[in-house]
Amino acid sequence: MSEPFRIGLLGHGTVGGAFETLLEQRAGHVAAITGLLPEISGILTRSRGDFDEILEHSDLVVELIGGLEPAREYVLRAMRAGRHVVTANKQLLSHHGEELWAAAREHGVQLRFEASVAGVVPVIRVLQESLAGAHVDRIHGIVNGTTNYILSEMARTGCSYGDALADAQRLGYAEADPTDDVNGKDAAAKMAILARLAFDTPVHIDQVTYEGIEQITADDMEYADEFGLGLKLIGTAERIDGRLAVRVHPAFLYSGHPLASVHGPFNAITVESEAITEITMSGPGAGGPQTASAVLGDVISAMIPPASTPETTQALQIVDDVESAFYLHMEVADHPGVLAQVAQILGEHGASIKSVVQTGLGERARLAMVMHPLLESQFFAAVDRIASLDFLRSPPRAIRVIEEEFV
Ligand SMILES: NC(=O)c1ccc[n+]([C@@H]2O[C@H](COP(=O)([O-])OP(=O)(O)OC[C@H]3O[C@@H](n4cnc5c(N)ncnc54)[C@H](OP(=O)(O)O)[C@@H]3O)[C@@H](O)[C@H]2O)c1
């Protein structure tokens, strides 16, 4: 008979409920590999259970409440009492990660959080363990399944942003209130966590610049198609001249990029490093059973010591003005010299045009172009000037283009 291993479960919603079910199914298997039989020793919700009692009768605490408080307080109290903690809470880690990791180190316990980024895709473990020896240069991620589903549908069917969002809500890929998904904030929290691990640098969510997909139109998708580009909401964390930039924004990708073929509600992360070239991991980014599987993986890892909690060994300076290639879309009056004026302003700000498409006549004239990479501040200064030209029929739209292809 295996000794029991007692798990206190905080939260019994989509993921917490799925975790309890999965544990019942897999307990025998876990006992076979760890020598300990896991069991739920108590469950806390808003209407059930008492935290102190659950803590007293647990060897490990699983936090699946979400949000900042009381999750932070419970996680800290559990670690101070010498309990390992497993959490799926990206908000908590992107706001209070340093405090929590310090507490884990101080009290000699593990704080594991695989499910906090990209659901069941094992990117945390890969960065913390498999790639611990690699000097990571850059991470690109599709880390929000809701927005990836919406953009995939817009590209596939030519429908509007609003119709694709309504479809995502109907299918359960988007919450009733999708704000933090579509405005990029959810992805920003996940990129803060990935950047922290890949670059050994504390990154707070407030240091991640983000833009969402609310402004994307069916028109952008159509032009992108002409340039051979696909649109994704991309999180990027990259080393630039010894500093670190972390951001989330919509970006066009050429078809050779590993993330270009990730469609629907899936997540994927590409890690680039000179030694390893490029590694891409992809899979379901959310869902109760999927996320519960990642949580159980963490519980098993905590049952079989040792594993490490990350310590800050570097502190790279965070930068937010970086070089990007851009797509620029303008609805213009069909006068002679329009393209020349736009090109002149771009040239004065150091922007050079890689390719250009001009379509339509009269009231329907449009200019779409792709620029070579330049500093974002320079590009946006040029766009500000272009926006004030009187032949523009609506504000210009700019979207970043990721140029790298891996073959
Ligand atoms: N859902 C996903 O697909 C997914 C994917 C990846 C990560 N995650 C993360 O997993 C965590 C849980 O998400 P979820 O979707 O399972 O959430 P959920 O369905 O809303 O469940 C939350 C649970 O926490 C309980 N709770 C809320 N506030 C509480 C409080 N103050 N004290 C005690 N219990 C409280 C709720 O209790 P009541 O039952 O009483 O309301 C409920 O049981 C979050 O951090 C989320 O970001 C979720």
The ligand as an ORCA input file, in Angstrom:
! r2SCAN-3c Opt
* xyz 0 1
  N     -10.358     27.856    -17.835
  C      -9.266     27.625    -18.551
  O      -9.328     27.077    -19.660
  C      -7.912     28.008    -18.000
  C      -6.752     27.768    -18.772
  C      -5.484     28.082    -18.258
  C      -5.403     28.650    -16.985
  N      -6.539     28.902    -16.274
  C      -6.394     29.502    -14.940
  O      -6.892     28.584    -13.954
  C      -7.430     29.326    -12.854
  C      -8.859     28.876    -12.601
  O      -9.649     29.149    -13.761
  P     -11.124     28.550    -13.951
  O     -11.461     28.789    -15.373
  O     -11.206     27.171    -13.389
  O     -11.980     29.559    -13.019
  P     -13.490     29.407    -12.534
  O     -14.206     28.391    -13.357
  O     -14.037     30.780    -12.436
  O     -13.361     28.796    -11.050
  C     -12.848     29.555     -9.991
  C     -13.049     28.785     -8.684
  O     -12.425     29.552     -7.646
  C     -13.376     29.770     -6.615
  N     -13.169     31.078     -5.996
  C     -13.264     32.294     -6.594
  N     -13.009     33.260     -5.690
  C     -12.775     32.633     -4.516
  C     -12.469     33.087     -3.200
  N     -12.361     34.385     -2.926
  N     -12.268     32.173     -2.238
  C     -12.398     30.849     -2.501
  N     -12.689     30.349     -3.721
  C     -12.869     31.236     -4.708
  C     -14.737     29.710     -7.275
  O     -15.663     29.410     -6.259
  P     -17.241     29.303     -6.521
  O     -17.400     27.945     -7.127
  O     -17.816     29.418     -5.160
  O     -17.588     30.428     -7.438
  C     -14.525     28.594     -8.298
  O     -14.694     27.344     -7.690
  C      -7.278     30.809    -13.216
  O      -6.083     31.307    -12.670
  C      -7.177     30.774    -14.739
  O      -6.476     31.897    -15.271
  C      -7.783     28.596    -16.745
*
